[in-house]
Amino acid sequence: MIEIRNLTLRYGDKAVLDRFSLDLPDGGITALSGPSGCGKTTLLRVLAGLAAPEGGTVSGVDPGRTAFLFQEDRLLPWRTAAQHIADVLPRERRGEVPAWLAFAELEGEGDAYPAALSGGMARRLALARCAALGGDLLLLDEPFAGVDEERAGRMLEGLRQLGTPVILTSHQGAVLERCDDLFRLDGPPLRLL
């Protein structure tokens, strides 16, 4: 169980988290859903150790053992699709690159640079890179933005087969329906509905 207790975090005068508490499963695929700007991304950033709360505690997650997918793809224009995957794999696992490209349904695109990929293809590559990096927990911020519903469903099942716990944010109903647990949120400040 990931236990979030009384988290408080402000950006200037804006309270994004105000004594926010929630218990999240530490297995399966968990979705956080809510309007843009309600605080979902900030919560993921706290779980990943990328944002330090002013108060409160988080237990059950080691930020150093998480992999984080940002809303932006953050692909390097001078690296090919295959190189993006290889860059996060230890040398002894570099042979997995074709399998990760297949996970992203990017077979045959290993030599393509980001500029040659569509928005959905770039998103899938970024997700595959994050999943290949691995860790004890995948934190995915809008992982299927720009990805068609059927492909997103297949990739979600691929994530499930990895066996690594996933916490994701999404606005897509078809994605939310396929998750094991769903928390509907509103804010700011972030609150459970």
Helices and strands as residue ranges (DSSP letters): E 2-11, E 14-24, E 29-33, H 40-47, E 55-59, G 63-65, E 66-69, H 81-86, G 91-96, H 97-103, G 114-116, H 119-133, E 137-141, H 149-162, E 166-169, H 173-177, E 181-186, E 191-192
